[in-house]
Amino acid sequence: MLIFIVMLLVASWLAYTQTRSKRIEYLEDKVQAFYNAESGLAKTLWYLSGNKAVNFNAELSGIRTKTDTLFDDTRSTVEITIKDRGFFTEVESKGKEGKYTETVKAKIGHNNQGIFTNACNVLSPGILHIRGNVEGNIETRGTVDGNLKGEVIQNLSLVFPEIDYCSVSDRIAQYRNFIENPSQADTELFSPLVINEEKDLPRKRLIYVNDVVLIENSDYSNPLKIKGNSMIVSPDEIQISGNVRLSGIDFIAYDRIFITDECVVKDAVLYSEREIEMRNNTQFEGTVLTKGSIKVCEDVNITGNSVLLSNSDRYKIQFDDRSNVNGIIILCPKVGLGKTVTSQVVVGEDVNIKGLIYSTTGVRLKGKVIGTVYTPTFIGRPLYPDTLNMNVLEGEIETMEDKNIVLPIIFRGLPQKLFGWEKE
């Protein structure tokens, strides 16, 4: 009997030891898999920064993939998936160790080093009249008078951070290609697409609609929530209105994109050949790109690391009616000799912007900017009736202490940076 009890205790101890050993091995592999996934993000940034020529497997959709072995250990691998979305790069890294897999995601943009040094940067060699207020330094080719709490840095050779126009053109060409080639879609519709509380969005990655797109919900007690990884393309107009909550859906249109009536649209890319407009308490986070005009008004809130970009030489990027913007505003038509350019960035007097305004044409500023402005000239009401000098700043600019904004990948010479990390 004693021998049996001893054998039972020994067997129990061996079973416990084996189970504990497997548990430790499991935890070690799980931790290592997570570390492999993190290493995959760092290695992707290293690859994309041009440190090593590397071939990714490219799909027709533009997604690139690669499987890498880490640390000269065949058990430690990572699967990297890269997707250019808007003006940022999205990376998914699946780290593997033995039987276990951990996944992390992040985005890549440009570091803002040196971008937010001054309150504003002005190329005009004339006098900048400050009718409003500026707190921070002004770097300019000309001179400054008015309400300035800071220094004037006169720099006759001042140049702006250079935009890579090929990057802008490539992204526009990519979205135009979606509009012009419906055969790329997973599903093609030949009548209006209406999404509401009774009709759901088709569960397809790329949806082509040969008509208008309407997403609406008039029931303000019950929001219509749609989250996905889809792109809706239309040669017509796209309109989103009412109590709608969208996340992870891109909208590509030839005609206008119109978002209104308290919609919440997050993690989105909007592209229109003509016009993008947001009104009436809309909340937006993502990328806005157009060859036409951008209009934001009536208590709209743009949040996160959003980007609003137009390369129009005729139309405005305009903010009015108590709108608030956090992010980057870029108006970047190519300006040359003999070319008539009428586009400008217009910031109304009751508008607050935190981040960057970059314009190659001009800025009419009556509201407030916390951050920095790059412009050839400000456009305002002349200081004196008998002068034609319209290089007048009517609003307020204050340098930004929190400089964690990540820039889109369209500036030359800036280092790349990982941000927006999340674990699946």
LINSULBEL-V612692 format. One record per residue. PHI is phi in whole degrees, -180 to 180 (* if undefined). Layout:
# LINSULBEL-V612692
phi: [PHI & PHI]
This chain:
# LINSULBEL-V612692
phi: [* & -63 & -63 & -63 & -64 & -62 & -63 & -65 & -65 & -64 & -63 & -64 & -64 & -65 & -64 & -63 & -62 & -67 & -63 & -64 & -64 & -66 & -64 & -63 & -63 & -61 & -65 & -63 & -66 & -65 & -64 & -66 & -62 & -64 & -64 & -63 & -63 & -62 & -64 & -63 & -63 & -63 & -70 & -62 & -59 & -65 & -62 & -72 & -82 & 84 & -75 & -155 & -71 & -142 & -100 & -97 & -78 & -101 & -99 & -61 & -73 & 96 & -75 & -117 & -132 & -161 & -106 & -121 & -96 & -106 & 59 & 55 & -128 & -67 & -77 & -100 & -131 & -143 & -105 & -106 & -122 & -121 & -140 & -82 & -135 & 64 & -113 & -127 & -111 & -97 & -125 & -116 & -122 & -105 & -87 & -123 & -143 & 63 & -93 & -107 & -132 & -126 & -123 & -129 & -129 & -160 & -119 & -121 & -136 & -103 & -63 & -93 & -53 & 79 & -72 & -101 & -65 & -106 & -71 & -154 & -133 & -128 & -82 & -60 & -81 & -87 & -88 & -96 & -94 & -101 & -83 & -91 & -143 & -131 & -113 & 135 & -83 & -120 & -105 & -153 & -82 & -111 & -126 & -136 & -138 & 120 & -85 & -126 & -105 & 168 & -104 & -99 & -103 & -85 & -137 & -67 & -106 & -58 & -131 & -91 & -54 & -81 & -89 & -85 & -66 & -65 & -63 & -65 & -64 & -63 & -69 & -62 & -63 & -62 & -73 & -64 & -62 & -63 & -68 & -85 & -130 & -63 & -64 & -76 & -73 & -76 & -148 & -124 & -112 & -115 & -142 & -56 & -99 & -115 & -113 & -148 & -66 & -105 & -131 & -90 & -73 & -57 & -83 & -130 & -72 & -125 & -114 & -108 & -119 & -83 & -167 & -73 & -120 & -125 & -119 & -149 & -157 & -92 & -88 & -82 & -96 & -142 & -66 & -88 & -109 & -134 & -126 & -170 & -130 & -121 & -128 & -109 & -119 & -146 & -79 & -108 & -99 & -120 & -130 & -126 & -150 & 90 & -81 & -119 & -125 & -116 & -148 & 79 & -117 & -101 & -125 & -121 & -141 & -79 & -89 & -71 & -111 & -128 & -124 & -153 & 61 & 69 & -66 & -122 & -123 & -127 & 50 & -131 & -119 & -113 & -133 & -139 & -73 & -118 & -161 & -129 & -133 & -127 & -142 & 53 & 66 & -65 & -116 & -137 & -143 & 154 & -121 & -118 & -137 & -154 & -94 & -115 & -98 & -125 & -130 & -129 & -156 & 65 & 62 & -76 & -118 & -109 & -120 & 68 & -96 & -75 & -127 & -121 & -134 & -133 & -111 & -75 & -99 & -122 & -109 & -95 & -103 & -126 & -126 & -146 & 56 & 65 & -78 & -126 & -130 & -116 & 149 & -124 & -116 & -131 & -119 & -137 & -68 & -74 & -109 & -141 & -62 & 80 & -106 & -86 & -123 & -118 & -74 & -162 & -94 & -119 & -118 & -66 & -69 & -109 & -109 & -118 & -126 & -120 & 144 & -124 & -114 & -128 & -133 & -94 & -117 & 174 & -131 & -104 & -116 & -115 & -88 & -124 & -120 & -106 & 150 & -151 & -127 & -114 & -156 & -64 & -161 & -88 & -124 & -153 & -66 & -53 & -65 & -127 & -60 & -96 & -122 & -102 & -72 & -102 & -79 & -126 & -101 & -94 & -101 & -126 & -133 & -135 & -62 & -100 & -80 & -84 & -112 & -88 & -64 & -101 & -85 & -67 & -84 & -136 & -100 & -78 & 83 & -94 & -70 & -85 & -147 & -84 & -155 & 65 & -67 & -152 & -105 & -84]
